[in-house]
Amino acid sequence: MGENLKDYRAQSPIAYAAQMKTPTLIMHDTGDARVTITQGYSLYHASRTTACPSSSSPTRGRPFSGDPVRAMDVDRRWVEWMDQYLK
């Protein structure tokens, strides 16, 4: 089991948070059972300690779940983020 945990940790973004330099938008689903909201917040806070421009944007439900309002909201957040950092 220890070997699996070591592999999992090596593949986790949080393991590299101290090296983050690229502006990062962390969009996470409050209902995701595999990647919990607390993991998203952990990555956000870890990236903030390195002065990496980052933003946490929790959503409720999957953005492509058939809800056009939610999909538009997610798209708007992505476009605003890209507009800010790709100039």
PLY file of the C-alpha trace (Angstrom):
ply
format ascii 1.0
element vertex 87
property float x
property float y
property float z
element edge 86
property int vertex1
property int vertex2
end_header
0.00 0.00 0.00
2.83 2.41 0.78
4.16 2.07 -2.76
0.75 3.03 -4.23
0.53 6.06 -1.97
3.97 7.16 -3.14
2.90 6.90 -6.80
-0.35 8.74 -6.10
1.51 11.56 -4.39
4.00 11.86 -7.26
1.13 12.35 -9.72
-0.78 14.82 -7.60
-0.67 18.53 -8.54
-0.32 19.45 -4.86
3.13 17.81 -4.84
4.32 20.47 -7.30
2.41 23.48 -5.94
5.57 25.09 -4.58
6.94 25.24 -8.14
3.83 26.77 -9.70
4.47 29.92 -11.71
1.79 29.80 -14.39
-1.47 31.62 -13.60
-3.89 28.87 -12.63
-7.66 28.78 -12.59
-8.86 25.94 -10.38
-12.43 25.07 -11.29
-13.86 22.29 -9.20
-17.23 20.69 -8.65
-18.62 20.76 -5.13
-20.19 17.34 -5.71
-17.17 15.54 -7.20
-16.59 12.35 -5.23
-13.13 11.66 -6.68
-11.56 15.10 -6.25
-13.17 16.71 -3.23
-13.71 20.44 -2.87
-11.15 20.47 -0.06
-8.47 19.19 -2.44
-9.23 22.05 -4.82
-8.97 24.56 -2.01
-5.71 22.97 -0.83
-4.17 23.44 -4.28
-5.46 27.01 -4.43
-3.98 27.93 -1.05
-0.70 26.17 -1.82
-0.36 28.08 -5.09
-1.07 31.37 -3.32
1.91 30.84 -1.01
4.22 30.98 -4.05
2.68 34.25 -5.31
1.38 32.37 -8.33
-1.67 34.15 -9.74
-4.49 31.74 -9.07
-8.20 31.70 -8.58
-10.52 29.13 -7.13
-13.90 28.85 -8.76
-16.15 26.22 -7.23
-19.16 25.17 -9.27
-22.16 23.11 -8.38
-22.51 20.19 -10.72
-20.70 19.28 -13.88
-20.41 22.17 -16.38
-21.48 19.96 -19.29
-24.39 18.29 -17.55
-26.97 19.65 -19.97
-27.68 22.81 -17.99
-27.07 25.68 -20.45
-26.99 28.33 -17.71
-24.25 26.50 -15.81
-22.33 25.84 -19.02
-22.47 29.54 -19.93
-21.28 30.50 -16.44
-18.29 28.15 -16.68
-17.48 29.39 -20.19
-17.65 33.00 -18.98
-15.21 32.27 -16.14
-12.78 30.55 -18.52
-12.92 33.39 -21.05
-12.41 36.07 -18.37
-9.41 34.17 -16.99
-7.85 33.70 -20.41
-8.53 37.31 -21.36
-6.73 38.48 -18.25
-3.60 36.35 -18.70
-3.20 35.88 -22.45
-2.67 39.50 -23.44
0 1
1 2
2 3
3 4
4 5
5 6
6 7
7 8
8 9
9 10
10 11
11 12
12 13
13 14
14 15
15 16
16 17
17 18
18 19
19 20
20 21
21 22
22 23
23 24
24 25
25 26
26 27
27 28
28 29
29 30
30 31
31 32
32 33
33 34
34 35
35 36
36 37
37 38
38 39
39 40
40 41
41 42
42 43
43 44
44 45
45 46
46 47
47 48
48 49
49 50
50 51
51 52
52 53
53 54
54 55
55 56
56 57
57 58
58 59
59 60
60 61
61 62
62 63
63 64
64 65
65 66
66 67
67 68
68 69
69 70
70 71
71 72
72 73
73 74
74 75
75 76
76 77
77 78
78 79
79 80
80 81
81 82
82 83
83 84
84 85
85 86
